[in-house]
């Protein structure tokens, strides 16, 4: 029985199947549903859990080479919110691109993890190293 780290079996299964250079989407509560992608829905209530909380749980045991986010995140969120997302990324480089380009990457991901986050453009694509 798991007693430390991620204990959600569906999340563990998805994360364990990501290989070198694969994409994993961590999405906010309003992110569109993608029928072709395996989705692990962790949303509980509005704001729980947040994208940074989920990323913070995944990255200690996962080799991430890059994080992608929508450029609109920078114009819709204050410095404190931006800093929280950077901290969750644990020093991994974050590349910002237009939201439409970001969404075009989604169908190529191994899976999507939905959170309860309600922050504007609070979506990340983790690129495994």
For each residue, the residues with C-beta under 8 A, 3 or more apart:
1:
2: 5 6 7 12
3: 7
4:
5: 2 57 60 61
6: 2 11 12 15 57 58 61
7: 2 3 12
8: 11 12 40 42
9: 12 13
10: 13 14 40
11: 6 8 14 15 40 42 113
12: 2 6 7 8 9 15 16
13: 9 10 16 17
14: 10 11 17 18 24 38 40 110 111 113
15: 6 11 12 18 24 58 62
16: 12 13
17: 13 14 110 111
18: 14 15 22 24 62 110 111 128
19: 22 128
20: 128 129
21: 65 127 128 129
22: 18 19 109 110 127 128
23: 105 108 109 110 125 126 127 128
24: 14 15 18 58 109 110 111 112 113 125 126 128
25: 31 37 106 109 111 112 113 123 124 125 126
26: 51 54 55 58 112 113 115 123 124 125 126
27: 31 51 112 113 114 115 123
28: 31 51 114 115 117 118 119 121 122 123
29: 43 46 114 115 116 117 118
30: 118
31: 25 27 28 112 114 123
32: 103
33: 39
34: 37 39 106 107 112
35:
36: 107
37: 25 34 106 107 109 111 112
38: 14 110 111 112
39: 33 34 111 112 113 114
40: 8 10 11 14 111 112 113 114
41: 114
42: 8 11 49 54 113 114 115 116
43: 29 48 49 114 115 116
44: 48 49 116
45: 48 116
46: 29 116 118
47: 50 116 117 118
48: 43 44 45 116
49: 42 43 44 53 54 115 116 117
50: 47 53 54 115 116 117 119 122
51: 26 27 28 54 55 85 88 115 117 119 122 123 124
52: 55 56 84 85 87 88
53: 49 50 56 57 88 115
54: 26 42 49 50 51 57 58 113 115
55: 26 51 52 58 59 88 89 124 126
56: 52 53 59 60 88 90
57: 5 6 53 54 60
58: 6 15 24 26 54 55 61 62 126
59: 55 56 62 64 88 89 90 92 126
60: 5 56 57
61: 5 6 58
62: 15 18 58 59 126 128
63: 128 129
64: 59 67 89 90 92 126 127 128 129
65: 21 92 127 128 129
66: 92 93 94 95 126 127 129
67: 64 89 92 93 94 95 124 125 126 127
68: 94 95 96 97 102 105 124 125 127
69: 73 85 94 95 96 97 102 121 123 124 125
70: 73 96 97 98 99 102 121 123
71: 74 75 96 97 98 99
72: 75 76 98 99 120 121
73: 69 70 76 77 82 85 96 120 121 122
74: 71 77 82 96
75: 71 72
76: 72 73 120 121
77: 73 74 81 82 119 120 121 122
78: 81 82
79: 82 83
80: 83 84
81: 77 78 84 85 119
82: 73 74 77 78 79 85 86
83: 79 80 86 87
84: 52 80 81 87 88
85: 51 52 69 73 81 82 88 89 94 122 124
86: 82 83 89 94
87: 52 83 84 90
88: 51 52 53 55 56 59 84 85
89: 55 59 64 67 85 86 92 94 124
90: 56 59 64 87
91:
92: 59 64 65 66 67 89
93: 66 67
94: 66 67 68 69 85 86 89
95: 66 67 68 69
96: 68 69 70 71 73 74
97: 68 69 70 71 101 102
98: 70 71 72 101 102
99: 70 71 72 102 103 121
100: 103 104
101: 97 98 104 105
102: 68 69 70 97 98 99 105 106 123 125
103: 32 99 100 106
104: 100 101 107
105: 23 68 101 102 108 109 125
106: 25 34 37 102 103 109 112 125
107: 34 36 37 104
108: 23 105
109: 22 23 24 25 37 105 106 112 125
110: 14 17 18 22 23 24 38
111: 14 17 18 24 25 37 38 39 40
112: 24 25 26 27 31 34 37 38 39 40 106 109
113: 11 14 24 25 26 27 39 40 42 54
114: 27 28 29 31 39 40 41 42 43
115: 26 27 28 29 42 43 49 50 51 53 54 122
116: 29 42 43 44 45 46 47 48 49 50
117: 28 29 47 49 50 51 122
118: 28 29 30 46 47 122
119: 28 50 51 77 81 122
120: 72 73 76 77
121: 28 69 70 72 73 76 77 99
122: 28 50 51 73 77 85 115 117 118 119
123: 25 26 27 28 31 51 69 70 102
124: 25 26 51 55 67 68 69 85 89
125: 23 24 25 26 67 68 69 102 105 106 109
126: 23 24 25 26 55 58 59 62 64 66 67
127: 21 22 23 64 65 66 67 68
128: 18 19 20 21 22 23 24 62 63 64 65
129: 20 21 63 64 65 66
